Amino acid sequence: MRKSWKQRRSKPVFILVFFRFAMPRFAANLTMMYCEHPFLERFSAAAADGFDAVEFLFPYSFNADELRSRLADNGLGLILFNKAVAK
């Protein structure tokens, strides 16, 4: 005899409750957002707006130590950046 859906659902209740109440977390894309600021000033603008993390495309024209410093000074995490384009 086949089990009913109520008998088969052991884990989905927790999963549904978790996803129903979990808040999504967003990162500011500094390449697309805050274009009114120079790139290195966008970190403080994102932190001021309440973002915990940032992402950006192609950061290779900036010194890595300067980027690391901007992240640390503003309490931001780096979620992702794009890999250099192959030539």
Summary of the structure (lengths in Angstrom):
residues: 87
radius of gyration: 20.5
end to end distance: 62.8
largest distance: 67.5
contacts: 172
relative contact order: 0.16
helix: 39%
strand: 13%
